[in-house]
Amino acid sequence: ISMFNSTTLEVAIGLVFCYASVALIVSSINEAIASLFNLRSNTLLEGVKSMLNDPNFDGLALNVYNHSFVSHLGQGNAKSAQDLDNKPSYIDPKHFAVALIDCIQTKTGDVAQLGKDIDAIPDPQLKQLLQGIYARASGIEGVYTELAAWFDAGMNRLSGNYKRKSQLYCFMIALAIAALFNIDTFHLFSTLWLHPAIAAGISAADHPAAISWDTLMALPIGWPDGALSISGTQVAGWLVTASATPSAPLRKQT
């Protein structure tokens, strides 16, 4: 029984280490892609355009993005999305609320006039929303609070959509890595089960980032010399590897 438990432990250590190492590689690649193509900031921009019903980005959404509370590093004179410098990947809900009111109101601090300015908004859906917020709120601070809550709820939905897409991208990257380095879970499991000493040098307490690439490649992965054929079992093993690779937790960006 003790030998069985020892073998099980060694196999578990080898599998966990392999999956965690692949996850680290996948996370790094995914972050690099997101940074290269500004995926977070572009996703946030599309979300704000949708919430403010400004798909052409030539109205209220553009004015909000030109506000210093939203684009801290921008010049505030953008005429289109292409003119935006340093698009934010996160907007504080309270800052969004202040920026939106500043863009709507014609007389700062005049709550009565703000109601008239809201009534003058041409978009019927957005006007109805803001009229409801204005009617329920007690004073300008109440308007800010309700607007911030509305924006935060919208960003939570946006973050959920972004996370689902990111998980799909991570799976595809993990599958590509599994195929490239032939990380076949079935082969890995059977080899470690028959030769548990292979994983003996990997401590369960080690973090994959601290272990060398040579340590990972010491596991039974990779392509044997002269291997040309690919079996269905191999492909299935790659799919299991990609599915078992945990996605790195996403920090809140939108």
Long-range contacts (C-beta under 8 A, 24 or more apart in sequence): 6-196, 7-193, 7-196, 9-204, 10-192, 10-196, 10-197, 10-198, 10-199, 10-200, 11-189, 11-192, 11-193, 11-196, 11-199, 13-199, 13-202, 13-203, 13-204, 14-188, 14-192, 14-198, 14-199, 14-202, 14-219, 15-185, 15-188, 15-189, 15-192, 15-244, 16-204, 17-199, 17-202, 17-206, 17-208, 17-211, 17-216, 17-219, 18-183, 18-188, 18-216, 18-219, 18-221, 18-241, 19-241, 19-244, 19-245, 19-246, 20-208, 20-246, 21-208, 21-211, 21-216, 22-174, 22-177, 22-178, 22-183, 22-241, 22-245, 23-174, 23-208, 23-245, 23-246, 23-247, 23-248, 24-208, 24-209, 24-248, 25-177, 26-170, 26-173, 26-174, 26-177, 26-245, 26-247, 26-248, 27-170, 27-247, 27-248, 29-173, 30-166, 30-169, 30-170, 30-173, 30-248, 33-169, 34-166, 38-87, 38-89, 39-162, 40-89, 40-90, 40-162, 40-253, 40-254, 41-87, 41-88, 41-89, 42-87, 43-158, 43-161, 43-162, 43-254, 44-87, 44-88, 44-89, 44-90, 44-91, 44-155, 44-158, 44-253, 44-254, 45-81, 45-84, 45-87, 47-154, 47-155, 47-158, 47-254, 48-91, 48-96, 51-151, 51-154, 52-100, 52-126, 53-123, 53-125, 53-126, 57-81, 60-100, 60-103, 60-104, 60-123, 60-126, 63-103, 64-96, 64-99, 64-100, 64-103, 67-99, 67-102, 67-103, 69-95, 69-96, 69-98, 69-99, 69-102, 70-95, 70-96, 70-99, 89-253, 89-254, 90-252, 90-253, 90-254, 91-151, 91-155, 91-254, 93-147, 93-148, 93-149, 93-151, 93-152, 93-155, 94-144, 94-148, 96-147, 96-148, 96-151, 97-143, 97-144, 97-145, 97-147, 97-148, 97-151, 98-144, 100-147, 101-140, 101-143, 101-144, 101-147, 104-130, 109-140, 111-139, 111-140, 114-140, 114-143, 155-254, 158-254, 159-250, 159-252, 159-253, 159-254, 162-250, 162-253, 162-254, 163-250, 166-247, 166-250, 167-247, 170-245, 170-247, 170-248, 171-242, 171-243, 171-245, 172-242, 174-241, 174-242, 174-245, 175-238, 175-239, 175-241, 175-242, 178-237, 178-238, 178-239, 178-241, 178-242, 179-238, 181-221, 181-222, 181-223, 182-221, 182-222, 182-223, 182-227, 182-234, 182-238, 183-221, 183-237, 183-238, 183-241, 184-221, 184-233, 184-234, 184-237, 184-238, 184-241, 185-237, 185-238, 185-240, 185-241, 185-244, 186-233, 186-236, 186-237, 186-240, 187-220, 187-221, 187-234, 187-237, 188-219, 188-220, 188-221, 188-237, 188-241, 191-220, 192-219, 192-220, 195-220
